Amino acid sequence: MKSKIVITHHVHQQVIEYLSERCHVIPNDTHETLSREEILDRARDADAIMTFMPDSVDEAFISACPKLQVIGCALKGYDNYDVDACTHRGIWVTNVPDLLTIPTAELTIGLLIGLTRNIMQGDHFVRSGEFNGWRPTLYGSGFTGKTLGIIGMGAVGRAIAQRLVGYELNILYTDPALVTPELEKQWSLTRTSLLELLNRSDFVVPMIPFSKETHHLINADAVTQMKQGAYLINACRGSVVDEEAVAAALSAGGLAGYAADVFEMEEWVRSDRPREIPSALLGNTTQTLFTPHIGSAVDEVRLQIELEAAKNILQVLNNERPQGAINDPVQRAIV
C-alpha cells in the first residue's frame, strides 16, 4: 500500500506528480491556509506531511498523527516546530536551508530602493492623472557614500552585501561570526557593535532568525539609537521589529521610512502575537512600503523548494537519511 502524504498548502503540479509515483498524495487545491483542525483531519493516518511557513507542529499535533514518519518543511526557519518532541517520537524534521537566500536578498534590496526613492508614491501620482511632466517633488535618498548596516551576516546578509557592492555604499555589519578579511575588503564591510551600527547607518537591515533573544531586537530603545532620518527594512522575521515602536518613530520623525515583507501577526509561534498589522503603520502611506511575505516568491525557486522538500520526504520513506535533516530521531516506537 502506498504511503500517505498530506501537503498543507498549494504546490506546483510537478511536485504532486513526482510524489504520486510513490505515494498517495492529499494536496491542498486552494491558495488558502487550512485550519489546524482540517490539517489534522487529513493527517491523522499520514506517513508524511509537507508543511509551510504558516504551519505549527507541537506535541499535541504529533500525538494525533501516530503514523507520522517525516515532516518535510518547505522553508528555512523552523522555530514554530517542536523538533525535540518530533525527535523523541522518531519523526524526522527536514528543511530547505539554501534556496530562499538569493530571492530574499533581491527583494530586500528592492524594498530598500522602493522605499528610499518613493517609488510607490510616484506610481500613485502618475496614475492619479495629476502628473503633467517633471517637477521638483518626491525627493528621496541615494546610496552613494551612505552607510548601510546589516544585523546578521549569515547567508542572506552576505548575499545582500555582495549584491550591493556596485552601489558604492559603506557597509557595517554585526554578527558573532567574522567575515573573512578578503570578503570584508571585497564588499567594503566593517564589523562593529550593534549600537555603533544603529548610530551610524543611514539604512538598517536586520537579517536574523526569530528567537527569544531577537524578539523585538529593534524596539523603542533601539530606534532611539538609530541615526536621525534613517530607513529600516525588515525582510527576515516580523517579530524582530516592534511594529508599534516603529510606527511611533515614523510619526515623531525619528525614522524616515520603514519597509517590510514580514509582520508580527505572522509569528504563529508567539502566544501573544498581534492579530493584525498596526493601523498606524498601514495608514502611513508616505513613509512605508509593504509586500505580503513574498521573499521567496520567485516561481522557479518555489518549485525547487517544494521539490527539495518532497525529496526529503521520499528519502525517509525509503529508509534513507534525508539530505535536509535538522534532527536525528530516536528509534521509532511501535504504536
One Martini backbone bead per residue (centre of mass of N, CA, C, O) as a GRO file, in nm:
protein
  335
    1MET     BB    1   0.098   0.035   0.021
    2LYS     BB    2   0.077   0.357   0.004
    3SER     BB    3   0.191   0.634   0.108
    4LYS     BB    4   0.092   0.913   0.305
    5ILE     BB    5   0.051   1.256   0.184
    6VAL     BB    6   0.046   1.583   0.320
    7ILE     BB    7  -0.044   1.901   0.181
    8THR     BB    8  -0.098   2.223   0.315
    9HIS     BB    9  -0.022   2.360   0.037
   10HIS     BB   10   0.026   2.500  -0.246
   11VAL     BB   11   0.150   2.340  -0.545
   12HIS     BB   12   0.305   2.215  -0.787
   13GLN     BB   13   0.224   1.971  -1.008
   14GLN     BB   14   0.504   1.832  -1.019
   15VAL     BB   15   0.503   1.746  -0.720
   16ILE     BB   16   0.259   1.562  -0.721
   17GLU     BB   17   0.365   1.372  -0.942
   18TYR     BB   18   0.625   1.286  -0.800
   19LEU     BB   19   0.484   1.161  -0.542
   20SER     BB   20   0.267   0.969  -0.686
   21GLU     BB   21   0.467   0.738  -0.767
   22ARG     BB   22   0.485   0.654  -0.435
   23CYS     BB   23   0.216   0.811  -0.341
   24HIS     BB   24  -0.049   0.930  -0.145
   25VAL     BB   25  -0.197   1.239  -0.227
   26ILE     BB   26  -0.284   1.532  -0.021
   27PRO     BB   27  -0.388   1.820  -0.130
   28ASN     BB   28  -0.396   2.175  -0.171
   29ASP     BB   29  -0.622   2.336  -0.399
   30THR     BB   30  -0.563   2.594  -0.264
   31HIS     BB   31  -0.454   2.939  -0.150
   32GLU     BB   32  -0.503   2.849   0.142
   33THR     BB   33  -0.512   2.822   0.484
   34LEU     BB   34  -0.546   2.576   0.682
   35SER     BB   35  -0.667   2.447   0.940
   36ARG     BB   36  -0.572   2.256   1.195
   37GLU     BB   37  -0.814   2.063   1.181
   38GLU     BB   38  -0.787   1.991   0.880
   39ILE     BB   39  -0.501   1.881   0.889
   40LEU     BB   40  -0.555   1.660   1.100
   41ASP     BB   41  -0.775   1.510   0.943
   42ARG     BB   42  -0.565   1.431   0.712
   43ALA     BB   43  -0.305   1.328   0.914
   44ARG     BB   44  -0.373   1.085   1.111
   45ASP     BB   45  -0.268   0.860   0.865
   46ALA     BB   46   0.006   0.976   0.806
   47ASP     BB   47   0.352   0.953   0.699
   48ALA     BB   48   0.339   1.252   0.571
   49ILE     BB   49   0.442   1.608   0.565
   50MET     BB   50   0.394   1.917   0.398
   51THR     BB   51   0.525   2.229   0.499
   52PHE     BB   52   0.478   2.572   0.613
   53MET     BB   53   0.500   2.875   0.755
   54PRO     BB   54   0.200   2.867   0.900
   55ASP     BB   55   0.285   2.623   1.044
   56SER     BB   56   0.225   2.405   1.341
   57VAL     BB   57   0.428   2.186   1.556
   58ASP     BB   58   0.331   1.977   1.821
   59GLU     BB   59   0.264   1.746   2.051
   60ALA     BB   60  -0.040   1.725   1.981
   61PHE     BB   61  -0.008   1.677   1.681
   62ILE     BB   62   0.173   1.412   1.686
   63SER     BB   63  -0.026   1.248   1.865
   64ALA     BB   64  -0.251   1.254   1.624
   65CYS     BB   65   0.007   1.115   1.439
   66PRO     BB   66   0.125   0.796   1.464
   67LYS     BB   67   0.252   0.752   1.153
   68LEU     BB   68   0.458   0.961   1.157
   69GLN     BB   69   0.792   1.021   0.995
   70VAL     BB   70   0.764   1.308   0.831
   71ILE     BB   71   0.867   1.659   0.809
   72GLY     BB   72   0.845   1.861   0.521
   73CYS     BB   73   0.998   2.164   0.498
   74ALA     BB   74   0.919   2.456   0.293
   75LEU     BB   75   1.185   2.587   0.450
   76LYS     BB   76   1.401   2.740   0.691
   77GLY     BB   77   1.245   2.817   0.932
   78TYR     BB   78   1.158   2.624   1.266
   79ASP     BB   79   1.029   2.754   1.543
   80ASN     BB   80   0.719   2.619   1.491
   81TYR     BB   81   0.879   2.350   1.578
   82ASP     BB   82   0.890   2.051   1.769
   83VAL     BB   83   1.175   1.886   1.752
   84ASP     BB   84   1.201   1.725   2.016
   85ALA     BB   85   0.934   1.573   1.992
   86CYS     BB   86   0.999   1.438   1.724
   87THR     BB   87   1.252   1.288   1.811
   88HIS     BB   88   1.117   1.117   2.037
   89ARG     BB   89   0.903   0.994   1.809
   90GLY     BB   90   1.069   0.942   1.531
   91ILE     BB   91   1.072   1.224   1.370
   92TRP     BB   92   1.138   1.380   1.095
   93VAL     BB   93   1.308   1.695   1.021
   94THR     BB   94   1.290   1.919   0.744
   95ASN     BB   95   1.472   2.140   0.521
   96VAL     BB   96   1.541   2.454   0.321
   97PRO     BB   97   1.828   2.652   0.347
   98ASP     BB   98   1.918   2.792   0.044
   99LEU     BB   99   1.689   2.889  -0.173
  100LEU     BB  100   1.603   3.173  -0.021
  101THR     BB  101   1.840   3.372  -0.034
  102ILE     BB  102   1.834   3.533  -0.304
  103PRO     BB  103   1.536   3.635  -0.316
  104THR     BB  104   1.554   3.786  -0.043
  105ALA     BB  105   1.780   3.978  -0.119
  106GLU     BB  106   1.641   4.109  -0.361
  107LEU     BB  107   1.392   4.220  -0.210
  108THR     BB  108   1.539   4.395  -0.006
  109ILE     BB  109   1.655   4.586  -0.221
  110GLY     BB  110   1.383   4.666  -0.337
  111LEU     BB  111   1.275   4.797  -0.077
  112LEU     BB  112   1.498   5.005  -0.047
  113ILE     BB  113   1.449   5.153  -0.312
  114GLY     BB  114   1.144   5.202  -0.292
  115LEU     BB  115   1.157   5.373  -0.031
  116THR     BB  116   1.391   5.592  -0.091
  117ARG     BB  117   1.241   5.664  -0.397
  118ASN     BB  118   0.924   5.671  -0.399
  119ILE     BB  119   0.777   5.466  -0.594
  120MET     BB  120   0.481   5.438  -0.503
  121GLN     BB  121   0.409   5.738  -0.508
  122GLY     BB  122   0.479   5.778  -0.806
  123ASP     BB  123   0.271   5.586  -0.921
  124HIS     BB  124   0.019   5.724  -0.802
  125PHE     BB  125   0.065   5.998  -0.939
  126VAL     BB  126   0.048   5.909  -1.231
  127ARG     BB  127  -0.246   5.772  -1.198
  128SER     BB  128  -0.410   6.037  -1.106
  129GLY     BB  129  -0.364   6.272  -1.348
  130GLU     BB  130  -0.151   6.506  -1.231
  131PHE     BB  131   0.064   6.440  -1.437
  132ASN     BB  132   0.264   6.690  -1.651
  133GLY     BB  133   0.551   6.651  -1.553
  134TRP     BB  134   0.816   6.776  -1.445
  135ARG     BB  135   0.902   6.806  -1.088
  136PRO     BB  136   0.989   6.910  -0.761
  137THR     BB  137   0.963   6.584  -0.629
  138LEU     BB  138   1.012   6.316  -0.437
  139TYR     BB  139   1.247   6.319  -0.247
  140GLY     BB  140   1.523   6.121  -0.168
  141SER     BB  141   1.762   5.852  -0.136
  142GLY     BB  142   2.073   5.775  -0.185
  143PHE     BB  143   2.379   5.570  -0.179
  144THR     BB  144   2.620   5.729  -0.223
  145GLY     BB  145   2.816   5.735   0.073
  146LYS     BB  146   2.655   5.557   0.240
  147THR     BB  147   2.512   5.372   0.524
  148LEU     BB  148   2.496   5.019   0.583
  149GLY     BB  149   2.320   4.795   0.810
  150ILE     BB  150   2.388   4.454   0.909
  151ILE     BB  151   2.197   4.221   1.097
  152GLY     BB  152   2.345   3.960   1.005
  153MET     BB  153   2.598   3.740   0.843
  154GLY     BB  154   2.463   3.543   0.672
  155ALA     BB  155   2.352   3.433   0.384
  156VAL     BB  156   2.171   3.685   0.329
  157GLY     BB  157   2.360   3.908   0.417
  158ARG     BB  158   2.576   3.838   0.206
  159ALA     BB  159   2.399   3.867  -0.046
  160ILE     BB  160   2.348   4.164  -0.007
  161ALA     BB  161   2.638   4.270  -0.002
  162GLN     BB  162   2.723   4.162  -0.280
  163ARG     BB  163   2.488   4.329  -0.442
  164LEU     BB  164   2.604   4.629  -0.326
  165VAL     BB  165   2.884   4.702  -0.436
  166GLY     BB  166   2.804   4.904  -0.685
  167TYR     BB  167   2.681   5.144  -0.479
  168GLU     BB  168   2.892   5.277  -0.285
  169LEU     BB  169   2.885   5.158   0.002
  170ASN     BB  170   2.882   5.151   0.346
  171ILE     BB  171   2.936   4.847   0.535
  172LEU     BB  172   2.784   4.729   0.813
  173TYR     BB  173   2.839   4.473   1.076
  174THR     BB  174   2.669   4.225   1.289
  175ASP     BB  175   2.845   3.938   1.432
  176PRO     BB  176   2.985   3.669   1.581
  177ALA     BB  177   3.081   3.621   1.299
  178LEU     BB  178   3.334   3.627   1.076
  179VAL     BB  179   3.451   3.780   0.810
  180THR     BB  180   3.660   3.770   0.582
  181PRO     BB  181   3.903   3.983   0.483
  182GLU     BB  182   3.847   3.954   0.182
  183LEU     BB  183   3.540   4.025   0.193
  184GLU     BB  184   3.560   4.292   0.337
  185LYS     BB  185   3.713   4.427   0.103
  186GLN     BB  186   3.528   4.354  -0.142
  187TRP     BB  187   3.249   4.470   0.026
  188SER     BB  188   3.297   4.697   0.234
  189LEU     BB  189   3.346   4.589   0.534
  190THR     BB  190   3.234   4.649   0.886
  191ARG     BB  191   3.285   4.553   1.201
  192THR     BB  192   3.040   4.587   1.469
  193SER     BB  193   2.831   4.712   1.676
  194LEU     BB  194   2.506   4.762   1.725
  195LEU     BB  195   2.518   5.054   1.823
  196GLU     BB  196   2.697   5.168   1.596
  197LEU     BB  197   2.518   5.086   1.365
  198LEU     BB  198   2.274   5.257   1.449
  199ASN     BB  199   2.423   5.537   1.461
  200ARG     BB  200   2.548   5.526   1.141
  201SER     BB  201   2.301   5.435   0.979
  202ASP     BB  202   2.087   5.495   0.704
  203PHE     BB  203   2.058   5.175   0.679
  204VAL     BB  204   1.855   4.908   0.819
  205VAL     BB  205   1.925   4.538   0.822
  206PRO     BB  206   1.767   4.279   0.934
  207MET     BB  207   1.919   3.922   0.937
  208ILE     BB  208   1.743   3.726   1.147
  209PRO     BB  209   1.633   3.512   1.355
  210PHE     BB  210   1.387   3.385   1.556
  211SER     BB  211   1.388   3.463   1.912
  212LYS     BB  212   1.416   3.548   2.230
  213GLU     BB  213   1.664   3.738   2.165
  214THR     BB  214   1.518   3.882   1.891
  215HIS     BB  215   1.284   3.990   2.026
  216HIS     BB  216   1.265   4.309   1.973
  217LEU     BB  217   1.542   4.431   1.890
  218ILE     BB  218   1.363   4.649   1.747
  219ASN     BB  219   1.297   4.897   1.956
  220ALA     BB  220   1.258   5.185   2.114
  221ASP     BB  221   1.555   5.204   2.196
  222ALA     BB  222   1.684   5.140   1.920
  223VAL     BB  223   1.553   5.373   1.763
  224THR     BB  224   1.696   5.601   1.931
  225GLN     BB  225   1.989   5.502   1.814
  226MET     BB  226   1.920   5.598   1.552
  227LYS     BB  227   1.957   5.772   1.292
  228GLN     BB  228   1.852   6.049   1.175
  229GLY     BB  229   1.658   5.947   0.903
  230ALA     BB  230   1.632   5.655   0.890
  231TYR     BB  231   1.615   5.328   0.748
  232LEU     BB  232   1.389   5.039   0.762
  233ILE     BB  233   1.446   4.683   0.682
  234ASN     BB  234   1.212   4.392   0.677
  235ALA     BB  235   1.295   4.031   0.573
  236CYS     BB  236   1.279   3.816   0.806
  237ARG     BB  237   1.116   3.888   1.095
  238GLY     BB  238   0.864   4.044   1.244
  239SER     BB  239   0.955   4.018   1.568
  240VAL     BB  240   1.223   4.185   1.549
  241VAL     BB  241   1.000   4.405   1.535
  242ASP     BB  242   0.851   4.688   1.677
  243GLU     BB  243   0.584   4.825   1.533
  244GLU     BB  244   0.492   5.044   1.732
  245ALA     BB  245   0.768   5.186   1.754
  246VAL     BB  246   0.792   5.255   1.454
  247ALA     BB  247   0.537   5.421   1.424
  248ALA     BB  248   0.626   5.638   1.628
  249ALA     BB  249   0.893   5.722   1.481
  250LEU     BB  250   0.760   5.819   1.222
  251SER     BB  251   0.574   6.036   1.351
  252ALA     BB  252   0.826   6.189   1.500
  253GLY     BB  253   1.090   6.167   1.283
  254GLY     BB  254   1.321   5.956   1.331
  255LEU     BB  255   1.207   5.810   1.092
  256ALA     BB  256   1.179   5.793   0.741
  257GLY     BB  257   1.146   5.463   0.708
  258TYR     BB  258   0.941   5.158   0.629
  259ALA     BB  259   1.013   4.817   0.540
  260ALA     BB  260   0.811   4.512   0.461
  261ASP     BB  261   0.759   4.135   0.445
  262VAL     BB  262   0.710   4.120   0.758
  263PHE     BB  263   0.505   4.014   1.053
  264GLU     BB  264   0.388   3.974   1.368
  265MET     BB  265   0.111   3.822   1.291
  266GLU     BB  266   0.289   3.562   1.177
  267GLU     BB  267   0.378   3.461   1.474
  268TRP     BB  268   0.265   3.158   1.567
  269VAL     BB  269   0.459   3.096   1.817
  270ARG     BB  270   0.305   3.329   1.944
  271SER     BB  271   0.072   3.384   2.195
  272ASP     BB  272   0.103   3.727   2.167
  273ARG     BB  273   0.021   3.786   1.898
  274PRO     BB  274  -0.082   3.983   1.676
  275ARG     BB  275  -0.372   4.009   1.447
  276GLU     BB  276  -0.239   4.281   1.332
  277ILE     BB  277  -0.155   4.550   1.171
  278PRO     BB  278  -0.088   4.847   1.245
  279SER     BB  279  -0.265   5.128   1.163
  280ALA     BB  280  -0.022   5.329   1.170
  281LEU     BB  281   0.116   5.182   0.931
  282LEU     BB  282  -0.107   5.152   0.712
  283GLY     BB  283  -0.172   5.473   0.714
  284ASN     BB  284   0.134   5.511   0.624
  285THR     BB  285   0.199   5.601   0.284
  286THR     BB  286   0.484   5.781   0.290
  287GLN     BB  287   0.687   5.578   0.493
  288THR     BB  288   0.591   5.308   0.344
  289LEU     BB  289   0.665   4.950   0.254
  290PHE     BB  290   0.473   4.664   0.135
  291THR     BB  291   0.485   4.304   0.148
  292PRO     BB  292   0.338   3.959   0.124
  293HIS     BB  293   0.559   3.750   0.179
  294ILE     BB  294   0.782   3.737  -0.108
  295GLY     BB  295   1.085   3.647  -0.083
  296SER     BB  296   1.035   3.345  -0.246
  297ALA     BB  297   0.847   3.455  -0.502
  298VAL     BB  298   0.986   3.251  -0.719
  299ASP     BB  299   0.887   3.021  -0.922
  300GLU     BB  300   1.147   2.840  -0.953
  301VAL     BB  301   1.210   2.838  -0.650
  302ARG     BB  302   0.953   2.713  -0.535
  303LEU     BB  303   0.984   2.450  -0.687
  304GLN     BB  304   1.256   2.369  -0.559
  305ILE     BB  305   1.157   2.363  -0.268
  306GLU     BB  306   0.937   2.149  -0.303
  307LEU     BB  307   1.121   1.925  -0.421
  308GLU     BB  308   1.312   1.906  -0.176
  309ALA     BB  309   1.096   1.829   0.028
  310ALA     BB  310   1.011   1.574  -0.126
  311LYS     BB  311   1.286   1.428  -0.115
  312ASN     BB  312   1.301   1.405   0.189
  313ILE     BB  313   1.054   1.228   0.221
  314LEU     BB  314   1.143   0.989   0.036
  315GLN     BB  315   1.396   0.914   0.193
  316VAL     BB  316   1.251   0.819   0.445
  317LEU     BB  317   1.056   0.609   0.302
  318ASN     BB  318   1.348   0.467   0.206
  319ASN     BB  319   1.542   0.455   0.458
  320GLU     BB  320   1.677   0.744   0.455
  321ARG     BB  321   1.874   1.005   0.488
  322PRO     BB  322   1.802   1.323   0.487
  323GLN     BB  323   1.947   1.609   0.354
  324GLY     BB  324   1.747   1.811   0.548
  325ALA     BB  325   1.826   1.746   0.828
  326ILE     BB  326   1.752   1.864   1.187
  327ASN     BB  327   1.751   1.564   1.295
  328ASP     BB  328   1.780   1.265   1.530
  329PRO     BB  329   1.598   1.017   1.564
  330VAL     BB  330   1.473   0.800   1.739
  331GLN     BB  331   1.361   0.511   1.763
  332ARG     BB  332   1.081   0.392   1.654
  333ALA     BB  333   0.791   0.345   1.787
  334ILE     BB  334   0.542   0.136   1.867
  335VAL     BB  335   0.177   0.193   1.775
   0.00000   0.00000   0.00000
